[in-house]
Amino acid sequence: MKTDFILHVDKDLLKKAKDYARDHHTTLPKLIEDFLKDITKPGEEITPLVKSLSGIVKLGKMGNLDKDYADYLMGKYQ
């Protein structure tokens, strides 16, 4: 069941929000409803995509992320 509510927002913020909604091909009420759904759902599950990406870059003992990532890219594109 849907219901109406009143939200008082700064005029400039409202314009920016409407522009954002338009740029993302949605409406402001839908954007707000989706946001409220996201922040009220219990716990965050790891999506299959994120699970599949886990472990792609292996860190060395020192955990030098920049060097390890550069080495990974060098191996991938050679």
HTML snippet that shows the backbone in 3Dmol.js (N, CA, C, O; Angstrom):
<script src="https://3Dmol.org/build/3Dmol-min.js"></script>
<div id="view" style="width:600px;height:400px;position:relative"></div>
<script>
const pdb = `
ATOM      1  N   MET A   1       0.842  -1.170   0.000  1.00  0.00           N
ATOM      2  CA  MET A   1       0.000   0.000   0.000  1.00  0.00           C
ATOM      3  C   MET A   1       0.893   1.241   0.000  1.00  0.00           C
ATOM      4  O   MET A   1       1.820   1.347   0.803  1.00  0.00           O
ATOM      5  N   LYS A   2       0.617   2.141  -0.871  1.00  0.00           N
ATOM      6  CA  LYS A   2       1.391   3.382  -0.959  1.00  0.00           C
ATOM      7  C   LYS A   2       0.659   4.488  -0.216  1.00  0.00           C
ATOM      8  O   LYS A   2      -0.566   4.468  -0.088  1.00  0.00           O
ATOM      9  N   THR A   3       1.429   5.453   0.272  1.00  0.00           N
ATOM     10  CA  THR A   3       0.846   6.592   0.961  1.00  0.00           C
ATOM     11  C   THR A   3       1.652   7.836   0.602  1.00  0.00           C
ATOM     12  O   THR A   3       2.796   7.733   0.160  1.00  0.00           O
ATOM     13  N   ASP A   4       1.066   8.988   0.787  1.00  0.00           N
ATOM     14  CA  ASP A   4       1.739  10.253   0.508  1.00  0.00           C
ATOM     15  C   ASP A   4       2.446  10.750   1.763  1.00  0.00           C
ATOM     16  O   ASP A   4       2.055  10.423   2.884  1.00  0.00           O
ATOM     17  N   PHE A   5       3.492  11.545   1.557  1.00  0.00           N
ATOM     18  CA  PHE A   5       4.123  12.229   2.678  1.00  0.00           C
ATOM     19  C   PHE A   5       4.683  13.552   2.180  1.00  0.00           C
ATOM     20  O   PHE A   5       4.915  13.730   0.984  1.00  0.00           O
ATOM     21  N   ILE A   6       4.895  14.464   3.093  1.00  0.00           N
ATOM     22  CA  ILE A   6       5.405  15.790   2.762  1.00  0.00           C
ATOM     23  C   ILE A   6       6.850  15.862   3.220  1.00  0.00           C
ATOM     24  O   ILE A   6       7.185  15.458   4.333  1.00  0.00           O
ATOM     25  N   LEU A   7       7.690  16.377   2.356  1.00  0.00           N
ATOM     26  CA  LEU A   7       9.108  16.506   2.662  1.00  0.00           C
ATOM     27  C   LEU A   7       9.514  17.943   2.361  1.00  0.00           C
ATOM     28  O   LEU A   7       9.337  18.421   1.240  1.00  0.00           O
ATOM     29  N   HIS A   8      10.047  18.615   3.339  1.00  0.00           N
ATOM     30  CA  HIS A   8      10.505  19.987   3.154  1.00  0.00           C
ATOM     31  C   HIS A   8      12.006  19.961   2.881  1.00  0.00           C
ATOM     32  O   HIS A   8      12.793  19.465   3.688  1.00  0.00           O
ATOM     33  N   VAL A   9      12.387  20.510   1.714  1.00  0.00           N
ATOM     34  CA  VAL A   9      13.774  20.449   1.269  1.00  0.00           C
ATOM     35  C   VAL A   9      14.184  21.812   0.726  1.00  0.00           C
ATOM     36  O   VAL A   9      13.367  22.544   0.168  1.00  0.00           O
ATOM     37  N   ASP A  10      15.452  22.137   0.895  1.00  0.00           N
ATOM     38  CA  ASP A  10      16.008  23.362   0.339  1.00  0.00           C
ATOM     39  C   ASP A  10      15.739  23.412  -1.172  1.00  0.00           C
ATOM     40  O   ASP A  10      15.877  22.406  -1.869  1.00  0.00           O
ATOM     41  N   LYS A  11      15.358  24.585  -1.663  1.00  0.00           N
ATOM     42  CA  LYS A  11      14.973  24.745  -3.071  1.00  0.00           C
ATOM     43  C   LYS A  11      16.090  24.326  -4.023  1.00  0.00           C
ATOM     44  O   LYS A  11      15.831  23.644  -5.015  1.00  0.00           O
ATOM     45  N   ASP A  12      17.331  24.728  -3.732  1.00  0.00           N
ATOM     46  CA  ASP A  12      18.457  24.366  -4.602  1.00  0.00           C
ATOM     47  C   ASP A  12      18.704  22.854  -4.587  1.00  0.00           C
ATOM     48  O   ASP A  12      18.995  22.255  -5.622  1.00  0.00           O
ATOM     49  N   LEU A  13      18.587  22.253  -3.415  1.00  0.00           N
ATOM     50  CA  LEU A  13      18.762  20.808  -3.305  1.00  0.00           C
ATOM     51  C   LEU A  13      17.685  20.071  -4.091  1.00  0.00           C
ATOM     52  O   LEU A  13      17.968  19.069  -4.749  1.00  0.00           O
ATOM     53  N   LEU A  14      16.469  20.558  -4.024  1.00  0.00           N
ATOM     54  CA  LEU A  14      15.369  19.937  -4.758  1.00  0.00           C
ATOM     55  C   LEU A  14      15.620  19.984  -6.259  1.00  0.00           C
ATOM     56  O   LEU A  14      15.384  19.000  -6.959  1.00  0.00           O
ATOM     57  N   LYS A  15      16.097  21.120  -6.757  1.00  0.00           N
ATOM     58  CA  LYS A  15      16.400  21.232  -8.185  1.00  0.00           C
ATOM     59  C   LYS A  15      17.486  20.248  -8.576  1.00  0.00           C
ATOM     60  O   LYS A  15      17.375  19.578  -9.602  1.00  0.00           O
ATOM     61  N   LYS A  16      18.546  20.151  -7.762  1.00  0.00           N
ATOM     62  CA  LYS A  16      19.632  19.211  -8.064  1.00  0.00           C
ATOM     63  C   LYS A  16      19.121  17.768  -8.050  1.00  0.00           C
ATOM     64  O   LYS A  16      19.508  16.961  -8.895  1.00  0.00           O
ATOM     65  N   ALA A  17      18.262  17.453  -7.099  1.00  0.00           N
ATOM     66  CA  ALA A  17      17.714  16.100  -7.005  1.00  0.00           C
ATOM     67  C   ALA A  17      16.839  15.780  -8.210  1.00  0.00           C
ATOM     68  O   ALA A  17      16.902  14.674  -8.745  1.00  0.00           O
ATOM     69  N   LYS A  18      16.029  16.733  -8.639  1.00  0.00           N
ATOM     70  CA  LYS A  18      15.193  16.523  -9.830  1.00  0.00           C
ATOM     71  C   LYS A  18      16.054  16.341 -11.070  1.00  0.00           C
ATOM     72  O   LYS A  18      15.773  15.482 -11.906  1.00  0.00           O
ATOM     73  N   ASP A  19      17.104  17.150 -11.189  1.00  0.00           N
ATOM     74  CA  ASP A  19      18.029  17.007 -12.318  1.00  0.00           C
ATOM     75  C   ASP A  19      18.696  15.631 -12.299  1.00  0.00           C
ATOM     76  O   ASP A  19      18.829  14.983 -13.338  1.00  0.00           O
ATOM     77  N   TYR A  20      19.110  15.196 -11.122  1.00  0.00           N
ATOM     78  CA  TYR A  20      19.740  13.881 -10.975  1.00  0.00           C
ATOM     79  C   TYR A  20      18.769  12.781 -11.406  1.00  0.00           C
ATOM     80  O   TYR A  20      19.141  11.873 -12.150  1.00  0.00           O
ATOM     81  N   ALA A  21      17.544  12.866 -10.943  1.00  0.00           N
ATOM     82  CA  ALA A  21      16.538  11.861 -11.296  1.00  0.00           C
ATOM     83  C   ALA A  21      16.311  11.847 -12.805  1.00  0.00           C
ATOM     84  O   ALA A  21      16.265  10.780 -13.418  1.00  0.00           O
ATOM     85  N   ARG A  22      16.172  13.010 -13.396  1.00  0.00           N
ATOM     86  CA  ARG A  22      15.961  13.097 -14.845  1.00  0.00           C
ATOM     87  C   ARG A  22      17.145  12.505 -15.598  1.00  0.00           C
ATOM     88  O   ARG A  22      16.964  11.744 -16.548  1.00  0.00           O
ATOM     89  N   ASP A  23      18.366  12.857 -15.170  1.00  0.00           N
ATOM     90  CA  ASP A  23      19.576  12.349 -15.834  1.00  0.00           C
ATOM     91  C   ASP A  23      19.696  10.827 -15.727  1.00  0.00           C
ATOM     92  O   ASP A  23      20.339  10.186 -16.558  1.00  0.00           O
ATOM     93  N   HIS A  24      19.069  10.260 -14.697  1.00  0.00           N
ATOM     94  CA  HIS A  24      19.120   8.809 -14.487  1.00  0.00           C
ATOM     95  C   HIS A  24      17.819   8.120 -14.909  1.00  0.00           C
ATOM     96  O   HIS A  24      17.549   6.981 -14.527  1.00  0.00           O
ATOM     97  N   HIS A  25      17.026   8.834 -15.700  1.00  0.00           N
ATOM     98  CA  HIS A  25      15.799   8.295 -16.304  1.00  0.00           C
ATOM     99  C   HIS A  25      14.844   7.696 -15.260  1.00  0.00           C
ATOM    100  O   HIS A  25      14.338   6.586 -15.426  1.00  0.00           O
ATOM    101  N   THR A  26      14.616   8.439 -14.207  1.00  0.00           N
ATOM    102  CA  THR A  26      13.675   8.027 -13.178  1.00  0.00           C
ATOM    103  C   THR A  26      12.957   9.261 -12.654  1.00  0.00           C
ATOM    104  O   THR A  26      13.198  10.375 -13.119  1.00  0.00           O
ATOM    105  N   THR A  27      12.083   9.056 -11.691  1.00  0.00           N
ATOM    106  CA  THR A  27      11.391  10.190 -11.069  1.00  0.00           C
ATOM    107  C   THR A  27      11.951  10.397  -9.678  1.00  0.00           C
ATOM    108  O   THR A  27      12.556   9.493  -9.101  1.00  0.00           O
ATOM    109  N   LEU A  28      11.750  11.570  -9.150  1.00  0.00           N
ATOM    110  CA  LEU A  28      12.223  11.857  -7.802  1.00  0.00           C
ATOM    111  C   LEU A  28      11.535  10.966  -6.767  1.00  0.00           C
ATOM    112  O   LEU A  28      12.221  10.444  -5.888  1.00  0.00           O
ATOM    113  N   PRO A  29      10.211  10.764  -6.825  1.00  0.00           N
ATOM    114  CA  PRO A  29       9.578   9.853  -5.854  1.00  0.00           C
ATOM    115  C   PRO A  29      10.143   8.425  -5.933  1.00  0.00           C
ATOM    116  O   PRO A  29      10.339   7.777  -4.905  1.00  0.00           O
ATOM    117  N   LYS A  30      10.402   7.943  -7.149  1.00  0.00           N
ATOM    118  CA  LYS A  30      10.967   6.595  -7.308  1.00  0.00           C
ATOM    119  C   LYS A  30      12.385   6.544  -6.752  1.00  0.00           C
ATOM    120  O   LYS A  30      12.770   5.560  -6.119  1.00  0.00           O
ATOM    121  N   LEU A  31      13.150   7.582  -6.983  1.00  0.00           N
ATOM    122  CA  LEU A  31      14.513   7.661  -6.466  1.00  0.00           C
ATOM    123  C   LEU A  31      14.508   7.612  -4.937  1.00  0.00           C
ATOM    124  O   LEU A  31      15.293   6.882  -4.332  1.00  0.00           O
ATOM    125  N   ILE A  32      13.632   8.382  -4.326  1.00  0.00           N
ATOM    126  CA  ILE A  32      13.540   8.403  -2.861  1.00  0.00           C
ATOM    127  C   ILE A  32      13.056   7.061  -2.337  1.00  0.00           C
ATOM    128  O   ILE A  32      13.579   6.565  -1.339  1.00  0.00           O
ATOM    129  N   GLU A  33      12.058   6.461  -3.000  1.00  0.00           N
ATOM    130  CA  GLU A  33      11.547   5.162  -2.565  1.00  0.00           C
ATOM    131  C   GLU A  33      12.645   4.096  -2.652  1.00  0.00           C
ATOM    132  O   GLU A  33      12.793   3.289  -1.735  1.00  0.00           O
ATOM    133  N   ASP A  34      13.407   4.087  -3.736  1.00  0.00           N
ATOM    134  CA  ASP A  34      14.496   3.123  -3.883  1.00  0.00           C
ATOM    135  C   ASP A  34      15.557   3.323  -2.805  1.00  0.00           C
ATOM    136  O   ASP A  34      16.082   2.355  -2.254  1.00  0.00           O
ATOM    137  N   PHE A  35      15.868   4.580  -2.508  1.00  0.00           N
ATOM    138  CA  PHE A  35      16.836   4.880  -1.458  1.00  0.00           C
ATOM    139  C   PHE A  35      16.350   4.347  -0.113  1.00  0.00           C
ATOM    140  O   PHE A  35      17.113   3.724   0.626  1.00  0.00           O
ATOM    141  N   LEU A  36      15.094   4.591   0.198  1.00  0.00           N
ATOM    142  CA  LEU A  36      14.545   4.121   1.473  1.00  0.00           C
ATOM    143  C   LEU A  36      14.540   2.590   1.542  1.00  0.00           C
ATOM    144  O   LEU A  36      14.796   2.019   2.602  1.00  0.00           O
ATOM    145  N   LYS A  37      14.257   1.937   0.440  1.00  0.00           N
ATOM    146  CA  LYS A  37      14.318   0.466   0.406  1.00  0.00           C
ATOM    147  C   LYS A  37      15.735  -0.017   0.677  1.00  0.00           C
ATOM    148  O   LYS A  37      15.940  -0.971   1.427  1.00  0.00           O
ATOM    149  N   ASP A  38      16.716   0.648   0.061  1.00  0.00           N
ATOM    150  CA  ASP A  38      18.109   0.242   0.239  1.00  0.00           C
ATOM    151  C   ASP A  38      18.582   0.390   1.682  1.00  0.00           C
ATOM    152  O   ASP A  38      19.269  -0.487   2.204  1.00  0.00           O
ATOM    153  N   ILE A  39      18.220   1.487   2.323  1.00  0.00           N
ATOM    154  CA  ILE A  39      18.745   1.714   3.670  1.00  0.00           C
ATOM    155  C   ILE A  39      17.985   0.945   4.743  1.00  0.00           C
ATOM    156  O   ILE A  39      18.445   0.861   5.881  1.00  0.00           O
ATOM    157  N   THR A  40      16.822   0.380   4.397  1.00  0.00           N
ATOM    158  CA  THR A  40      16.052  -0.338   5.410  1.00  0.00           C
ATOM    159  C   THR A  40      16.101  -1.850   5.252  1.00  0.00           C
ATOM    160  O   THR A  40      15.539  -2.570   6.078  1.00  0.00           O
ATOM    161  N   LYS A  41      16.766  -2.354   4.200  1.00  0.00           N
ATOM    162  CA  LYS A  41      16.821  -3.806   4.051  1.00  0.00           C
ATOM    163  C   LYS A  41      17.827  -4.386   5.043  1.00  0.00           C
ATOM    164  O   LYS A  41      18.883  -3.802   5.288  1.00  0.00           O
ATOM    165  N   PRO A  42      17.485  -5.541   5.609  1.00  0.00           N
ATOM    166  CA  PRO A  42      18.354  -6.132   6.627  1.00  0.00           C
ATOM    167  C   PRO A  42      19.629  -6.693   6.033  1.00  0.00           C
ATOM    168  O   PRO A  42      19.584  -7.449   5.062  1.00  0.00           O
ATOM    169  N   GLY A  43      20.774  -6.326   6.610  1.00  0.00           N
ATOM    170  CA  GLY A  43      22.069  -6.876   6.208  1.00  0.00           C
ATOM    171  C   GLY A  43      22.378  -6.710   4.742  1.00  0.00           C
ATOM    172  O   GLY A  43      21.474  -6.622   3.911  1.00  0.00           O
ATOM    173  N   GLU A  44      23.622  -6.668   4.434  1.00  0.00           N
ATOM    174  CA  GLU A  44      24.067  -6.566   3.048  1.00  0.00           C
ATOM    175  C   GLU A  44      24.648  -7.900   2.625  1.00  0.00           C
ATOM    176  O   GLU A  44      25.531  -8.441   3.292  1.00  0.00           O
ATOM    177  N   GLU A  45      24.159  -8.425   1.529  1.00  0.00           N
ATOM    178  CA  GLU A  45      24.693  -9.657   0.987  1.00  0.00           C
ATOM    179  C   GLU A  45      25.725  -9.325  -0.082  1.00  0.00           C
ATOM    180  O   GLU A  45      25.616  -8.312  -0.773  1.00  0.00           O
ATOM    181  N   ILE A  46      26.717 -10.183  -0.209  1.00  0.00           N
ATOM    182  CA  ILE A  46      27.716 -10.008  -1.247  1.00  0.00           C
ATOM    183  C   ILE A  46      27.131 -10.570  -2.535  1.00  0.00           C
ATOM    184  O   ILE A  46      26.701 -11.723  -2.580  1.00  0.00           O
ATOM    185  N   THR A  47      27.116  -9.761  -3.565  1.00  0.00           N
ATOM    186  CA  THR A  47      26.537 -10.184  -4.837  1.00  0.00           C
ATOM    187  C   THR A  47      27.446 -11.198  -5.525  1.00  0.00           C
ATOM    188  O   THR A  47      28.644 -11.243  -5.243  1.00  0.00           O
ATOM    189  N   PRO A  48      26.893 -12.010  -6.425  1.00  0.00           N
ATOM    190  CA  PRO A  48      27.723 -12.975  -7.155  1.00  0.00           C
ATOM    191  C   PRO A  48      28.877 -12.313  -7.908  1.00  0.00           C
ATOM    192  O   PRO A  48      29.965 -12.883  -7.993  1.00  0.00           O
ATOM    193  N   LEU A  49      28.652 -11.114  -8.457  1.00  0.00           N
ATOM    194  CA  LEU A  49      29.716 -10.423  -9.169  1.00  0.00           C
ATOM    195  C   LEU A  49      30.875 -10.105  -8.231  1.00  0.00           C
ATOM    196  O   LEU A  49      32.033 -10.346  -8.573  1.00  0.00           O
ATOM    197  N   VAL A  50      30.573  -9.566  -7.052  1.00  0.00           N
ATOM    198  CA  VAL A  50      31.628  -9.230  -6.098  1.00  0.00           C
ATOM    199  C   VAL A  50      32.349 -10.498  -5.650  1.00  0.00           C
ATOM    200  O   VAL A  50      33.574 -10.498  -5.531  1.00  0.00           O
ATOM    201  N   LYS A  51      31.609 -11.573  -5.403  1.00  0.00           N
ATOM    202  CA  LYS A  51      32.232 -12.845  -5.027  1.00  0.00           C
ATOM    203  C   LYS A  51      33.187 -13.320  -6.113  1.00  0.00           C
ATOM    204  O   LYS A  51      34.273 -13.818  -5.814  1.00  0.00           O
ATOM    205  N   SER A  52      32.788 -13.168  -7.375  1.00  0.00           N
ATOM    206  CA  SER A  52      33.637 -13.632  -8.471  1.00  0.00           C
ATOM    207  C   SER A  52      34.915 -12.812  -8.585  1.00  0.00           C
ATOM    208  O   SER A  52      35.929 -13.319  -9.064  1.00  0.00           O
ATOM    209  N   LEU A  53      34.884 -11.555  -8.155  1.00  0.00           N
ATOM    210  CA  LEU A  53      36.062 -10.700  -8.228  1.00  0.00           C
ATOM    211  C   LEU A  53      37.001 -10.889  -7.042  1.00  0.00           C
ATOM    212  O   LEU A  53      38.162 -10.483  -7.094  1.00  0.00           O
ATOM    213  N   SER A  54      36.510 -11.491  -5.998  1.00  0.00           N
ATOM    214  CA  SER A  54      37.299 -11.677  -4.783  1.00  0.00           C
ATOM    215  C   SER A  54      38.508 -12.556  -5.062  1.00  0.00           C
ATOM    216  O   SER A  54      38.378 -13.648  -5.616  1.00  0.00           O
ATOM    217  N   GLY A  55      39.693 -12.070  -4.671  1.00  0.00           N
ATOM    218  CA  GLY A  55      40.907 -12.854  -4.808  1.00  0.00           C
ATOM    219  C   GLY A  55      41.620 -12.696  -6.131  1.00  0.00           C
ATOM    220  O   GLY A  55      42.610 -13.390  -6.365  1.00  0.00           O
ATOM    221  N   ILE A  56      41.166 -11.814  -7.010  1.00  0.00           N
ATOM    222  CA  ILE A  56      41.838 -11.629  -8.302  1.00  0.00           C
ATOM    223  C   ILE A  56      43.258 -11.124  -8.102  1.00  0.00           C
ATOM    224  O   ILE A  56      44.190 -11.606  -8.747  1.00  0.00           O
ATOM    225  N   VAL A  57      43.423 -10.159  -7.215  1.00  0.00           N
ATOM    226  CA  VAL A  57      44.740  -9.593  -6.955  1.00  0.00           C
ATOM    227  C   VAL A  57      45.267 -10.210  -5.672  1.00  0.00           C
ATOM    228  O   VAL A  57      44.667 -10.059  -4.607  1.00  0.00           O
ATOM    229  N   LYS A  58      46.394 -10.907  -5.778  1.00  0.00           N
ATOM    230  CA  LYS A  58      47.016 -11.518  -4.606  1.00  0.00           C
ATOM    231  C   LYS A  58      48.034 -10.544  -4.035  1.00  0.00           C
ATOM    232  O   LYS A  58      48.893 -10.042  -4.759  1.00  0.00           O
ATOM    233  N   LEU A  59      47.939 -10.278  -2.741  1.00  0.00           N
ATOM    234  CA  LEU A  59      48.881  -9.387  -2.086  1.00  0.00           C
ATOM    235  C   LEU A  59      50.097 -10.172  -1.628  1.00  0.00           C
ATOM    236  O   LEU A  59      49.987 -11.311  -1.175  1.00  0.00           O
ATOM    237  N   GLY A  60      51.256  -9.542  -1.754  1.00  0.00           N
ATOM    238  CA  GLY A  60      52.482 -10.152  -1.252  1.00  0.00           C
ATOM    239  C   GLY A  60      52.549 -10.047   0.257  1.00  0.00           C
ATOM    240  O   GLY A  60      51.637  -9.515   0.890  1.00  0.00           O
ATOM    241  N   LYS A  61      53.623 -10.551   0.833  1.00  0.00           N
ATOM    242  CA  LYS A  61      53.770 -10.534   2.292  1.00  0.00           C
ATOM    243  C   LYS A  61      53.714  -9.112   2.847  1.00  0.00           C
ATOM    244  O   LYS A  61      53.133  -8.884   3.908  1.00  0.00           O
ATOM    245  N   MET A  62      54.314  -8.156   2.136  1.00  0.00           N
ATOM    246  CA  MET A  62      54.343  -6.777   2.623  1.00  0.00           C
ATOM    247  C   MET A  62      53.029  -6.051   2.328  1.00  0.00           C
ATOM    248  O   MET A  62      52.775  -4.975   2.868  1.00  0.00           O
ATOM    249  N   GLY A  63      52.207  -6.639   1.480  1.00  0.00           N
ATOM    250  CA  GLY A  63      50.924  -6.003   1.186  1.00  0.00           C
ATOM    251  C   GLY A  63      51.071  -4.737   0.371  1.00  0.00           C
ATOM    252  O   GLY A  63      50.307  -3.788   0.553  1.00  0.00           O
ATOM    253  N   ASN A  64      52.065  -4.709  -0.548  1.00  0.00           N
ATOM    254  CA  ASN A  64      52.280  -3.541  -1.393  1.00  0.00           C
ATOM    255  C   ASN A  64      51.286  -3.592  -2.546  1.00  0.00           C
ATOM    256  O   ASN A  64      51.577  -4.140  -3.609  1.00  0.00           O
ATOM    257  N   LEU A  65      50.123  -3.023  -2.323  1.00  0.00           N
ATOM    258  CA  LEU A  65      49.021  -3.108  -3.282  1.00  0.00           C
ATOM    259  C   LEU A  65      49.382  -2.509  -4.634  1.00  0.00           C
ATOM    260  O   LEU A  65      49.051  -3.094  -5.665  1.00  0.00           O
ATOM    261  N   ASP A  66      50.045  -1.371  -4.660  1.00  0.00           N
ATOM    262  CA  ASP A  66      50.380  -0.724  -5.934  1.00  0.00           C
ATOM    263  C   ASP A  66      51.289  -1.612  -6.778  1.00  0.00           C
ATOM    264  O   ASP A  66      51.039  -1.796  -7.969  1.00  0.00           O
ATOM    265  N   LYS A  67      52.338  -2.164  -6.175  1.00  0.00           N
ATOM    266  CA  LYS A  67      53.270  -3.022  -6.915  1.00  0.00           C
ATOM    267  C   LYS A  67      52.581  -4.307  -7.343  1.00  0.00           C
ATOM    268  O   LYS A  67      52.728  -4.734  -8.488  1.00  0.00           O
ATOM    269  N   ASP A  68      51.835  -4.929  -6.443  1.00  0.00           N
ATOM    270  CA  ASP A  68      51.150  -6.174  -6.770  1.00  0.00           C
ATOM    271  C   ASP A  68      50.152  -5.979  -7.903  1.00  0.00           C
ATOM    272  O   ASP A  68      50.049  -6.824  -8.793  1.00  0.00           O
ATOM    273  N   TYR A  69      49.430  -4.890  -7.878  1.00  0.00           N
ATOM    274  CA  TYR A  69      48.460  -4.631  -8.935  1.00  0.00           C
ATOM    275  C   TYR A  69      49.173  -4.358 -10.253  1.00  0.00           C
ATOM    276  O   TYR A  69      48.734  -4.830 -11.302  1.00  0.00           O
ATOM    277  N   ALA A  70      50.263  -3.604 -10.212  1.00  0.00           N
ATOM    278  CA  ALA A  70      51.042  -3.335 -11.426  1.00  0.00           C
ATOM    279  C   ALA A  70      51.580  -4.650 -11.997  1.00  0.00           C
ATOM    280  O   ALA A  70      51.536  -4.864 -13.209  1.00  0.00           O
ATOM    281  N   ASP A  71      52.086  -5.527 -11.132  1.00  0.00           N
ATOM    282  CA  ASP A  71      52.586  -6.842 -11.583  1.00  0.00           C
ATOM    283  C   ASP A  71      51.460  -7.655 -12.207  1.00  0.00           C
ATOM    284  O   ASP A  71      51.657  -8.305 -13.234  1.00  0.00           O
ATOM    285  N   TYR A  72      50.288  -7.623 -11.597  1.00  0.00           N
ATOM    286  CA  TYR A  72      49.129  -8.340 -12.123  1.00  0.00           C
ATOM    287  C   TYR A  72      48.787  -7.835 -13.525  1.00  0.00           C
ATOM    288  O   TYR A  72      48.567  -8.633 -14.435  1.00  0.00           O
ATOM    289  N   LEU A  73      48.743  -6.516 -13.701  1.00  0.00           N
ATOM    290  CA  LEU A  73      48.421  -5.949 -15.003  1.00  0.00           C
ATOM    291  C   LEU A  73      49.497  -6.276 -16.039  1.00  0.00           C
ATOM    292  O   LEU A  73      49.181  -6.558 -17.195  1.00  0.00           O
ATOM    293  N   MET A  74      50.764  -6.238 -15.627  1.00  0.00           N
ATOM    294  CA  MET A  74      51.839  -6.577 -16.549  1.00  0.00           C
ATOM    295  C   MET A  74      51.706  -8.015 -17.034  1.00  0.00           C
ATOM    296  O   MET A  74      51.890  -8.289 -18.219  1.00  0.00           O
ATOM    297  N   GLY A  75      51.390  -8.932 -16.126  1.00  0.00           N
ATOM    298  CA  GLY A  75      51.197 -10.333 -16.497  1.00  0.00           C
ATOM    299  C   GLY A  75      49.988 -10.521 -17.382  1.00  0.00           C
ATOM    300  O   GLY A  75      50.015 -11.326 -18.312  1.00  0.00           O
ATOM    301  N   LYS A  76      48.936  -9.794 -17.105  1.00  0.00           N
ATOM    302  CA  LYS A  76      47.715  -9.943 -17.867  1.00  0.00           C
ATOM    303  C   LYS A  76      47.846  -9.459 -19.301  1.00  0.00           C
ATOM    304  O   LYS A  76      47.289 -10.064 -20.218  1.00  0.00           O
ATOM    305  N   TYR A  77      48.580  -8.371 -19.498  1.00  0.00           N
ATOM    306  CA  TYR A  77      48.633  -7.743 -20.825  1.00  0.00           C
ATOM    307  C   TYR A  77      49.943  -7.993 -21.574  1.00  0.00           C
ATOM    308  O   TYR A  77      50.223  -7.296 -22.549  1.00  0.00           O
ATOM    309  N   GLN A  78      50.746  -8.956 -21.153  1.00  0.00           N
ATOM    310  CA  GLN A  78      51.969  -9.286 -21.894  1.00  0.00           C
ATOM    311  C   GLN A  78      51.709 -10.370 -22.874  1.00  0.00           C
ATOM    312  O   GLN A  78      52.619 -10.785 -23.591  1.00  0.00           O
TER     313      GLN A  78
END
`;
const viewer = $3Dmol.createViewer("view");
viewer.addModel(pdb, "pdb");
viewer.setStyle({}, {cartoon: {color: "spectrum"}});
viewer.zoomTo();
viewer.render();
</script>
